[in-house]
Amino acid sequence: MKCFTFQPELTEKCTVTAWLQEEPDLGWRPLRALPAVLICPGGAYEFVSAREAEPVAKPYFAAGYHVFILDYAVGADARDFRPLLQLSAAMLHLRAHAAEWKLDAGKIAVCGFSAGGHLAASLGTLYNEEKFLAAAKGLWGGDLQCGAIRPDAMILGYPVILADRYAHVDSIQNVSGAREGSPEYTWFGLDAHVDASTPPTYLWHTAPDGAVPVENSLRFAAALSAAKVPFELHVFPAGDHGMSTCTEEVGPADPYNARWVEWSLRWLEKVFGFQK
């Protein structure tokens, strides 16, 4: 493993931890370009959860993916699209260094949990929205080529999606900087931004989630279905919010729900046509 951190260009209060696969000890067979997973931990846009960072990175790295963990702006700094601009800059950085890192620039998945799921899903649904592109132009100057930041797949665990009565209000208020129910607040309901260009998506949630209602995943899946976007959805009948990998490393182990990790890997195999 080659591990290092970097700050994406033109960002502040943002770092990315990189775990790169290294050349196999075979001499005659160089490392091929590999797909990657870019992880956005949750935390209601108030903090960045360590429980949804390295514990999540480990199984994807073990399966042969390059893995990256985004530490993004939170609190008052989460407004004005800052976390999404940081995630966009991280995606641009990955693609700019694809040849150097032996990374397949056309096979990069974003993976997010709770508010980090909102951030990851924002990249997949807002990357071509004029309101976001105007903010990017104002910060970076010039026109952002939206195709360069679009993820190739999304893996979303108990994601914040909605900005209505099923919203996780703190998350939407933090990212929007707006009053609950206002047009500025409801604009961040991502189900309304799904279209045919939204990337293929893997979703999982627990039915009794008391923080982010399961309707967030159900409605996002319905929007994907209406737009004819491939998706896979798993709703587990028990379990609290924030279960991450459902292992002892992050809390009480739940082997039943922990199956989401292996299933997401099998799903990525189909989407990317990749096996270690």
HELIX and SHEET records of a PDB file:
HELIX    1   1 ALA A   50  GLU A   52  5                                   3    
HELIX    2   2 GLU A   54  ALA A   62  1                                   9    
HELIX    3   3 GLY A   75  ALA A   78  5                                   4    
HELIX    4   4 ARG A   82  ALA A   96  1                                  15    
HELIX    5   5 ALA A   98  TRP A  101  1                                   4    
HELIX    6   6 ALA A  115  LEU A  126  1                                  12    
HELIX    7   7 GLU A  130  TRP A  140  1                                  11    
HELIX    8   8 CYS A  146  ALA A  148  5                                   3    
HELIX    9   9 VAL A  169  SER A  176  1                                   8    
HELIX   10  10 PRO A  183  THR A  186  1                                   4    
HELIX   11  11 LEU A  190  HIS A  193  5                                   4    
HELIX   12  12 GLU A  215  ALA A  226  1                                  12    
HELIX   13  13 ARG A  259  PHE A  272  1                                  14    
SHEET    1   A 8 LYS A   2  PHE A   6  0                                        
SHEET    2   A 8 THR A  15  LEU A  20 -1                                        
SHEET    3   A 8 HIS A  66  ASP A  71 -1                                        
SHEET    4   A 8 LEU A  34  CYS A  40  1                                        
SHEET    5   A 8 LEU A 103  PHE A 113  1                                        
SHEET    6   A 8 ALA A 153  GLY A 157  1                                        
SHEET    7   A 8 THR A 201  THR A 206  1                                        
SHEET    8   A 8 PHE A 231  PHE A 236  1                                        
END                                                                             
